Amino acid sequence: MESNQFKDFWKSQTTPLHAHKQELWYDRYAQEIKNFLPEQGVVVDAGCGSGEILERLSRYYRKMIGVDYSESMLTQAKQKKYENQVVFFNDSIINIKTFCAYPVDAIYCNGVVQYLSHEEFAHFIADSLSLLSNKGKLIILQIPNVNCRTLFRLGFYQHEKAISFNRILKGMISLTLRDLINFLKTGSTKMEDGIGNWYSIEEVRELVRPLGASVEVHGSVFVNYSYRFHVVISKN
Ligand SMILES: C[S@@+](CC[C@H](N)C(=O)[O-])C[C@H]1O[C@@H](n2cnc3c(N)ncnc32)[C@H](O)[C@@H]1O
């Protein structure tokens, strides 16, 4: 899917469609993000969706900024209860420099960059870094790891189901046929998986290298998301 197709998809959604949807799980997702954030300051939630994580983190920061290009998601986010000041922008995160003023102490982006093209992703990293205070951090979470893509398509990360050699073999044949039919019909070699764009850790490092920042890589603590990784990018 191209970026516009993702935008069309999200414009009518009202929940972030995480693997788990219960309040307890939102607490856990928020806690995982909090572990990477500074103790205080101004923090941006880039692609805040319906605000479940923003709501949980707002008690720690004097000001938070939530941005999302989906009006329906943002309408939900605005109805949540916040303990401190939260300002919203209905815009794309790639325009972050047009609505955020320097300096901010952290920018986090959870489960969003798969909807950006590689160029947009590079642009988002560069502009976010330019908005950060000296000790600021850009934390990008839940990036689909391209090395895990085939296994994901084979159902490997649905850990509840046992995966046998036969299942892998049947899966490989059916995926190959599906990709071939898609190629014959559309001429496209792009594999559809419902996730969006996948990245390698090396690709993310390559995007950051010219900007002179440092990258720390972490795995997701959630087993359903073990095909994803996080990066913490710090200005040096
Ligand atoms: C899977 S949801 C995640 C929401 C939230 N970050 C969370 O973790 O609960 C993805 C969100 O990213 C938003 N999104 C995707 N691409 C975006 C972009 N370029 N600019 C702003 N929002 C975007 C969608 O509208 C959607 O609300």
The ligand as an SDF file (V2000), in Angstrom:
LIG
                    3D

 27 29  0  0  0  0  0  0  0  0999 V2000
   -1.5030    1.6380   15.0250 C   0  0  0  0  0  0  0  0  0  0  0  0
   -2.0940    3.2680   15.3660 S   0  0  0  0  0  0  0  0  0  0  0  0
   -1.0480    3.6860   16.7460 C   0  0  0  0  0  0  0  0  0  0  0  0
   -1.6160    4.8150   17.5710 C   0  0  0  0  0  0  0  0  0  0  0  0
   -0.8000    5.1500   18.8220 C   0  0  0  0  0  0  0  0  0  0  0  0
    0.5390    5.5480   18.4900 N   0  0  0  0  0  0  0  0  0  0  0  0
   -0.7680    3.9740   19.7640 C   0  0  0  0  0  0  0  0  0  0  0  0
    0.3030    3.3790   19.9400 O   0  0  0  0  0  0  0  0  0  0  0  0
   -1.8150    3.6330   20.3400 O   0  0  0  0  0  0  0  0  0  0  0  0
   -1.3680    4.1910   14.0400 C   0  0  0  0  0  0  0  0  0  0  0  0
   -1.7610    5.6640   14.0510 C   0  0  0  0  0  0  0  0  0  0  0  0
   -0.8160    6.3690   13.2410 O   0  0  0  0  0  0  0  0  0  0  0  0
   -1.5180    7.3700   12.5350 C   0  0  0  0  0  0  0  0  0  0  0  0
   -0.6680    7.7480   11.3970 N   0  0  0  0  0  0  0  0  0  0  0  0
   -0.1710    6.9510   10.4170 C   0  0  0  0  0  0  0  0  0  0  0  0
    0.6200    7.6660    9.5920 N   0  0  0  0  0  0  0  0  0  0  0  0
    0.6200    8.9350   10.0540 C   0  0  0  0  0  0  0  0  0  0  0  0
    1.2430   10.1290    9.6320 C   0  0  0  0  0  0  0  0  0  0  0  0
    2.0300   10.1680    8.5420 N   0  0  0  0  0  0  0  0  0  0  0  0
    1.0290   11.2600   10.3520 N   0  0  0  0  0  0  0  0  0  0  0  0
    0.2110   11.2450   11.4340 C   0  0  0  0  0  0  0  0  0  0  0  0
   -0.4170   10.1360   11.8830 N   0  0  0  0  0  0  0  0  0  0  0  0
   -0.2060    8.9930   11.2070 C   0  0  0  0  0  0  0  0  0  0  0  0
   -2.8470    6.7260   12.1960 C   0  0  0  0  0  0  0  0  0  0  0  0
   -3.8250    7.6920   11.8850 O   0  0  0  0  0  0  0  0  0  0  0  0
   -3.1330    5.9670   13.4860 C   0  0  0  0  0  0  0  0  0  0  0  0
   -3.8460    6.7550   14.3850 O   0  0  0  0  0  0  0  0  0  0  0  0
  1  2  1  0
  2  3  1  0
  2 10  1  0
  3  4  1  0
  4  5  1  0
  5  6  1  0
  5  7  1  0
  7  8  2  0
  7  9  1  0
 10 11  1  0
 11 12  1  0
 11 26  1  0
 12 13  1  0
 13 14  1  0
 13 24  1  0
 14 15  1  0
 14 23  1  0
 15 16  2  0
 16 17  1  0
 17 18  1  0
 17 23  2  0
 18 19  1  0
 18 20  2  0
 20 21  1  0
 21 22  2  0
 22 23  1  0
 24 25  1  0
 24 26  1  0
 26 27  1  0
M  CHG  2   2   1   9  -1
M  END
$$$$
